Amino acid sequence: MRASIDRSPVDRRLSAVRARLAASDAEAFVVTSLQNVRYLSGFVGSAGILIVTPTASHLLVDGRYDEVVRAARTSGQVVVTDV
């Protein structure tokens, strides 16, 4: 599967989520809706969970998405974990 991820909108969106985390004194924001996972991470697969913390974003995916997640890994904004 080949896809590219435009990082600039994702970076802005993650920054906004982190600002809301800080304002609400929350430790993390867990995203399970695929539409919202895509909006916040750029990931276009059919299965994934995104966990946003004040210092990192963790995208949990299975091994079907190797090429897509390599693009996300290079940004430094989203840490990808195969599950």
BELGI-V31816 format. One line per field, one symbol per residue. ss: DSSP state (2 for helix, 1 for strand, 0 for the rest). phi: phi as a letter, one per 20 degrees, with the letter a starting at -180 (. if undefined). psi: psi as a letter, one per 20 degrees, with the letter a starting at -180 (. if undefined). A space follows every 10 residues. Layout:
BEGIN
ss = ???
phi = ???
psi = ???
END
This chain:
BEGIN
ss = 0000002222 2222222222 2222000111 1002222222 2000000011 1110001111 1022222222 2220000011 110
phi = .dbddfffff gfffffffff fffeleeacd ddfffffffe cnfdfebrcd dddfdbcddd ceffdgffff fffffneced cfc
psi = ppqqpohghg ggghggghgh gghjkqhrop ohphghgghi hipjajpqpp oprhirpooo rriikggghh ghhihihppp pp.
END
